[in-house]
C-alpha cells in the first residue's frame, strides 16, 4: 500500500469517526455498539446507522447487535432484520441473570425464528 493510499484511508476513517461524534446522542450510541460488536464503520454504514438511530430506540439496537454477535452474524443487514421483527412483533426482552444474555437470546430465537435463519 502506497503512502498516498494510507493517507487517504486514514482520512476516510477520521471522517467516519467524526460522524459518530455528532450531537445526536442516539447516533453516537449506535456507532459505539456497532463498532464494539460488528466492526468498523464505513461511510455507507455510518449513513445507515444514522437512519436507524432515528427509527429505533437504543435499547432495541443494543439487543439486536448482541443477538447478531452471539449468532456470528456480524452484518448490519442481520441487525436490521432483528429490529424489523421487534417492530412487527414487539420488543419483549426480559432481564436475564446470564451475563452474556443467552437466556434472552433463546427466548428471542423461539419467538422470532426468521431472525435466526442461516444465510444472513
Rosetta blueprint (number, residue, H / E / L):
1 X L
2 X L
3 X H
4 X H
5 X H
6 X H
7 X H
8 X H
9 X H
10 X H
11 X H
12 X H
13 X H
14 X H
15 X H
16 X H
17 X H
18 X H
19 X H
20 X L
21 X L
22 X L
23 X L
24 X L
25 X H
26 X H
27 X H
28 X H
29 X H
30 X H
31 X H
32 X H
33 X H
34 X H
35 X H
36 X H
37 X H
38 X L
39 X L
40 X L
41 X L
42 X L
43 X H
44 X H
45 X H
46 X H
47 X H
48 X H
49 X H
50 X H
51 X H
52 X H
53 X H
54 X H
55 X H
56 X L
57 X L
58 X H
59 X H
60 X H
61 X H
62 X H
63 X H
64 X H
65 X H
66 X H
67 X H
68 X H
69 X H
70 X H
71 X L
72 X L
73 X L
74 X L
75 X L
76 X H
77 X H
78 X H
79 X H
80 X H
81 X H
82 X H
83 X H
84 X H
85 X H
86 X H
87 X H
88 X H
89 X H
90 X L
91 X L
92 X L
93 X L
94 X L
95 X L
96 X L
97 X L
98 X L
99 X L
100 X L
101 X L
102 X H
103 X H
104 X H
105 X H
106 X H
107 X H
108 X H
109 X H
110 X H
111 X H
112 X L
113 X H
114 X H
115 X H
116 X H
117 X L
118 X L
119 X L
120 X L
